[in-house]
């Protein structure tokens, strides 16, 4: 039974060590601690998505660039990056959404100084009840930037998610 709970909520088992590390390094209730935790928690999905994105780029394109005399830096900046813009955009958007919606770490590692929108939304719950108008306004303000950003980056997002789907 305990194995099932760690598979479903692995962050709970890591809370105490990360909290102690943040406290010992004087990073508790700072934005830097949240940036580090959010980056490390999103790193596996970023690597997985970008690996598959770069793996789908045909080797013939890189060989043609080498034959034209491109250096390693020119291959990367002029060939690989333009081909991977869609994958980079979709990976970035996904990591932004995952970090933006992260409530567990922001509620446990921050309070007043480095509080995120999740801590603000959680503060509208009190023993007297919920403040529905403030909760609704804060929730709308929390999702509005992500929806707008996703709407503007829709072309790159779809291109990145469907790259390599049809050979």
N, C-alpha and C positions, 0 to 999 in steps of 0.2 A: 504494500500500500504506500509506503513512504517513497518508493521509486516513482510511482505514478505522480505523486504530488511534486517531486522535484522536476519531472519532465514538464508538468503543466506550468509551474511557477518557479523557474530556476533562479529568479532574482531574489526570492525570499531567503534562500540559503546563502546568498552572497551579501546580504544586507549588513550583517554584523561585521565581517571583515572589512568591507568597504567603508562602513561608518567609522570603524576604529582607525583605519588608514587616513581618512579625511580629517578625523579629529587630531591625530598625532601630527599630521603635517600642516595643521592650522588652515585647512581648506574647507572646513565645515561652514556651511551657510555662505559660500562664495559661488560666483558664477563659473569660476575655473573648475571647481569640482564637478559641477553639472556638465560642463563641456567635455571634460575627460570621460565621465561615465557614459554620456550619450554617444560619444565617438567610439568608445570601446564596445558598447553594446550594439552599435550599427555596423561595426567593422566586418563581421562575418558575412552579412548579406551584401555589403558593398563589394567585397572581394569576390564572392560567388557570382554576382551579377556582372561585374566588370570582366572577370575571367571568361565567362561565356561570351560576352560581347566581343572582346579582343580575339578570342579563339575563332569566331565566325568570320573574321576578316580574311579574305583569300591571301595565301602566301605569294601568289603570282604578282600581286600588286606591290608587295615589298621587294620582290626580286626585280621587278621592272624599275623601281626607284633606285635600287643598288646599281643596276646596269646603266642608269642615267647619271650615276656618279653622286648620288645623295649620300651625305654622311649619316651617322646614326641619329644625330639630333634632327636633321632635316627629314629623315624617315618618320620620326616620331611627330614632329610639329606640323609637317606638310602633308603627310599621308595618313598616319594612324589617327591623330586627333580629329581631323575633319570627318573621317569615316565613323568615328566612335562618338560623335556629338550627340546623337539620339540616345545611345546607351548611357552616356555620362549624364544627360539631362534626366532620363527616367530614374537612374540610380540616385542622383541628387535629390530629385523630388520625393522619391520614396523615403530616403533617409531624413529629409526635412519633415515629412509627415510623421514618421515614427518618432523623431525627437520632439516635435511639436506636441504630439499627443501623449508623451510620456508623463504619467502622473506619479507612478510609484517612487521613482528616485527623487523627483523634485519635492515631493511631500516629505520624504524621509531625510534628505540631505540639506534642505534649505527651509528657511522660515521667513524672516523679515527682510533681510538684506538682499538675498538672491532669489526671492520667490518668483516663480513663473506664473503663467496664467492658470496652471493646474492648482497651485496653492491659493490663488485668488478665488477661483471657482469653489474650491473646497471650503474657503472661509465663509461662504454664504450659507453654510449649514450650521445651525446652532441648536441648543437644547429646546428652544422655543418653537423651532420649525425651520422650514426653508424660506428664504427670501426669493420668491419666484421671479419677480421682475428683475432684480439684480442678477440672479442666476441665468435668466434667459438672455439678458443683454451681454453679460460676460461670455456666455457660450457662443452667441452670434459673433462677437468680436474675436473669439478664438478661432472660429472656422473660416471667417471671411478672408483673411490673407491667403490661406492655403487654397481656397477655392479660386480666388482671383489669379494667383500664381499658376495654378494648374490649368486654368483656362487660357492664359497667355502662352504657356509652354506646351499646349496640346499637340502641336505638330511634332515637336521633338520627342515628346513622350510616346506617341503612337509609333513613330519611326523607330525609337529605341526598343520598344516592346515587341515589335514585329520583325526586327532585323534578323535575317537568317531563318525565318520561319518557312520560307519556300525556297528550295534550292533549284 
